[in-house]
């Protein structure tokens, strides 16, 4: 063997003897805490809750800066699928709303701190739904029959056979995210909601049936008469349903217990401002967040959480739109469902209300539904769903007495040509 061939063979042997280098996929730079789903429903899952109380124990622990990956369930904890029919909506048990993953104990966080929660990623399931549930939704007095749109989903868009010729782009966010209330908050919130209910307002009292975790909130639970329902958002966050809290934004939540008790669930693939039908495009998903502790800042948040972000909010605005405007004007003799609990003999005969944003939003929304029916050929239920998942209700003015103005803005790019 000549000298050159000998050197070449030696080099090849040396290369073969070197340790195998990793592909970039195998190079890990992040520390991740995973909170996984178990079982078919929240009742089967030790990592799931559907009530709020300070006695609910953490299911995992994470350090600030670590990624936390939550596997979440759909908002109704349902058995709905792509073949579901309107009659299946009537079988949904609303005592099971909302199945939430958590709580997670954030190490070093104390009562009085703020937990900054940045949404890193949402990986959607392949199926989602939008329902009209009788007795629920902004126009519940007008829409009294069940309806469901079943959506086929990817990371680009959602389509539904029940809403033909519409494609809804993905703008996913956490519909429900928050921290556990403390002892003082549970007592104060229960007291004010009990007072509202006694006055005839809508306030859901604790309901042990279907409550999770059962050991704390169920029929034989240690605090069954104190566990708060998840339907209304409160100062701790919860079911806020704010579509602008997309990937890249940071939610600022007050801590009421040491460790905060961060929970995540009720993910929406897309939603219009208002979620007027009562649901958005509801999905299960894998949600990844990162946390940071901001010391002693909870005192800045008296009415609710704050959130911050950057240019990602611009992507939520339509390229083309059609809009309707509403004022607080109604039919004389008509009682709106939002004011009946006030039992006011003054309101019923009026055809013009004063400084009433709810009535103005209702007028604007009904006008948009009429437009979708008359120009796009949809049924009223289909149009109601479109406004819930894609159209935005925006306040125009809060000063022009008595007629505050509210607009409903519909993005035209969702309609296929």
N, C-alpha and C positions, 0 to 999 in steps of 0.2 A: 504494500500500500504506500503510495507516494505521500509526501509531507502534507500537501494541500488537502488530499482526501482524508487524511488522518485528523487534521484540525477541524474539518467540516463535521466528521463523525463525532468528535469530542464535543463540538458545540451543540449538535442535535441532542446528544445524551444529556448534556447539562440542562438544556431547555426542558426536556422530558422530566428531569428530576426536580424542576422547580415546582412549588406549590401552585395549584390551580387558582387563578384570579377570579374573584366573584363578578358575576354580571351586576350591572347597576341596580337591578331589581332587588338584589340581596343586600344592598347597602342601606342600612337603617339609620335614620337621624332623629327620629321622633319617639317620644315616650307616650304610649297610648293606654288609657284605661278603657276597657270594653265592658259595657253593661248590656248583656244579651237578653233577648226574649226567650222565654221558656213556655212550652205548651201552646194551646190554641187560643186561649183567652186570658184576660187579666186574672181571673180567679185561679188559673193554673200556674201563675207566674209569681214567684217570690220577689221579682224585680219590678213589679207593677203596683201602682196605686191609682185610685180614682176618687180620693177625698184628700183634704188638707188638714193636718193636725201636727202640733209640735212633738207628739209622742210617737209618730211614725219613725221607725229606726232607719238609718242609712243602709243602702244595699251595696255600696262601694265607697271607696275613698280615693281622692285625687289631690295632687299637689297643684298649686297655681302654676300655669304654664304648660302643664301636661295636656295633651289632647284627650278628650272624653268622647267616646263613640257610643251613642245611645241607639239601640234597636227599638223602634217605636211601632205602635199599633194604630189602626185607623180610629177616628174619633168616636165611632159608635160601638167599638169592640164587637164588630158584626160578623155575620157569615155571608155577607153580600158578595156577589161575584159578577162577572161580565154578563151573565144570563139573568140577573135579578130583575124582578118585575115590580110595579108599584105596590102590589099587595104585600110584597116582602117588607116594604118600609113600615107597614102597620105592625109587623111582628117584632120590630126593634125594641129592646128594653132600655128606656132612657135612664133607668137607674144605674146603668153601666157606663154612662158618659162621665168623664173622658178617661180612657185607660192611659196612664202616664208612666213613663219609665223613670225610676229613681225612688227615693232621693239619693243624691251623691253628696258625701261629706267633703267639703273643700278644706284641706288642712291649713290651719293658721287663720281662717276667717272667724271673726267674732261678731256678735250682735253689735249693731251700730256701724259696721263696715258696709261698703258697697262692693258687690261682686260684678265685675265687668265680664260679660259673656260674649265672645266673638263667634259668630257662626262661620265655620270653615267650609262645610260641605253638607249637601243633602243628596243622598242616593235614593231615588224614589222606587217604590214598588212598580210593577207593570200594570196594575189596575187601580183605579180610583172611582169615586162616585160623587154625585151631587144629588141630594134628596130634597123634596118638599114634604115636610112632616106636618100633617094637620094640627093646627093649634100653635105652630111655631113659625118664626120668621117675621120680617118687618111688615109684610102684607098678609098676615095670618087670617085677617077677616075676609080677604078676597080669595085666598087660595086654600080651599078646605078639603081638597082631594089629594091623595098621595101621588108622588111622581118620583122617578129616578132616572138619572142619566148615568150610564156606565161608560167610563172613559178608559181607552187603551192608551198607555203612557210609555214614553221614552224620555230621555233627557232633552229632547228638542221640543216636543209638542204632545198634546193630548187631543184625541178625537173620539167622538161618540156617535153610535148609530142613532141615538135618540135626539141628537142635536146635529143634524146633517149640515154639511158645507161650512163647518166651523172648525178652526184649528186654534187651540189655546197654547201659547208658548209657556215654557216652564219658567216660573218665577217663584220657586219654592221657599217656604219659611216655616218657622215653628209657630203654629197657632197658639199653643199653650207652652209656656216656659216661665219658671218662677222659682221662688224660694219658699221654704216652709214658714208659716206664721209662728210667732211666739205665743206664750200663754196670754199676755195682755191683748194681743191682736185678735186671737180667737174670741175672747170674751167681748171685746168692743165690736167686732164685726157681726157676731151673732146677735148682740143687743140691737144694733141699728137695723139689721135685716128683719128681726122679729117685729120691731116697731113698724117698719114699712109694710110687712105682711098684714099686721093687725089693722093698718089703715086701708087695706084693700089693694095695695101694690103687689107686683110680682116679686116674690122673694122665696127661694126654695129653702126650706128648713132642713136640718140633718135628716138623712134617710138611711138607716142601717141596711135595708134590703139591697143586696148586690154590692155593698160597700167593700172596698179593698184598701189596705190590708184588713182582713176580717178580724184579726186579733185585736186591732185598735178600733176599727170603725164599723165592723159587722154587727149583726143582731146580738151577739154575746160579747162584743168588743169592750175594751176597757174604757173607751171614751166615745161610745156610740152616739151620745146626745150632743156632742161637740164637733164632730167631724164636718168640715165645711164642704159644700158641693162645689164642683169645678166649673159650673156654667158661667157665673159672673167673674170677670176679672176684678182684682182688688189691688191694694197697694203693693202686694208681693208679686204682682205680675199675673201669671195664670193665663186664662183664656182671653188674651187681648186681641187676637186675630188682626194684627196690624201688618198689612202686606208689604210695607216698606222695610221690614226687618229681614231682608234677604241676605244671602251670602256676602260677607265682607263687612256687615254692620256689627256694631257692638251694643248690646243691651246692658243697661246699668240697673242692677236690682239691689234693693236694700236687704241686708241680712238681719233677721229677727231672732235667729238662734245661732249658737256657735256652730261653725261648719256650713251654715247657710241652708243646706238641704236642697241642692239644685235638681229640679226635675224638668223633663222635656217630653212633649207628645203632641198629638193632634196636628200632625204636619199637613200643610196645604200645598198642593202642587202649584196652584194658582188661585187667585181670588181678586174680585173687584173690591174697591173700597166700599165697605158697608156689609158685605156678605149677606145680602138682603134676603135671600131665600132661606137662610138659616144654616146653610152649608156652603163650602167652597168646593174645589176638587179635593176631596178627602182621601188621604193615602196613608199607608204605613211606609216607613222610610228608615234609613240609617242616617243619623244626624251626628256630625262631628263638630264639637265646640272647643274653644280654649278659654280658660278663665284667668282673671287677674284680680287681686284684692286692692281696693282703694280705701285706705284707712279712714274711718270716722266720717265718711261722707253721706251716710244714710239720712242724716238730719236735713239734707238738702231736698229730700224727696218726701213731700207731705201728701201729695195727691196720687202719686203713682210713679212707676219707673220712668227713666229717661233712656234715650238711645242716640247713638252717633254713627256717622259713616262718611262716605265720600261720593264719588261719581257714580257708584252702582245704582243709586236711586234714579238717575237719569234714564236708565234702561227700562224703567217701568212706564215711562210716558209713551203715548201712542205716536205713530208716524202720521196717521190721519185719523180724524175723529168726527163724530156727530154728537151734538150735545143738546139737552133740553134743560129748561129753567123752571123752577117751581117757587111759589110763594105760599105763605100760610093762609091759603084760601080753601074753603071747603063748602059743601052744601049746607044750607040752613036746615037745622033739625037733625044733622048727622053727628053722631058721637064717634070720634076717633078712638081706636082701641087703647091708645097710649094715655088718654086722659080720663077714661071712665072711672078709674079708682078715686079721682078727685071729687066725684059726686057733685059737680058744680052745675047748678041750674043756669048759670050765666053762659056757659060754653055752648050748650046744645043749639040754641036758636041762632047763634052767630054764623055768618058766612065768611068772616074775616077774623083770624086770630092775631094776637099781638106778639111779636118777637118769638115766634114758635118755629124753631129750626126743624123739629120733627115733622110738623105738618108741611113745611116747605119741601123737605126731602121726599116725603111721600108723594106730593104733587109732581115733583120733577121725575121721580121714578116711574110713576104710572104713565106719565107722558112718554118716557123712553120706551116702556113696554108697548104702548100703543104704536109708536113709530116702528118698532121691530115687527109687530104683527102686520101693520099696513104696508110696509115697504119691503120687508124681507120674507114675508109669508109664513112666519112661525106661529105656532099656537101660543096662547097666553102663558101656558106652563113652560114651554120651551123658551120663550122670551124672558120669563122670570129667572130661569136658570142662567141664561146668558148674562143678564145683569148681575147675577150673584157671583159669577166666576170671572167676569171680564170688565164690567163697566164700573166707573168710579164716581162716587157721590162726593162733591166738593162744595164747601161753604164759599159763597160769593161775598156776602156782606153781613155784618153783625151790627149795623148802625142805622140803616135806612128804615126807621120806624113807620108803620108797624110791620112792614113786609121784608123780613130777612130773605135773602135769595140763596137758593141751593141749585147747583147744576148736576146733572147726571151725564157723564162723558163716556161714550162708547167707542172703543178703538175699531176702526174699519178694517184694519189689516187681518183681523181674525176670520173674516169671511172669504172663503175661496171664490175665485172667479169661475 
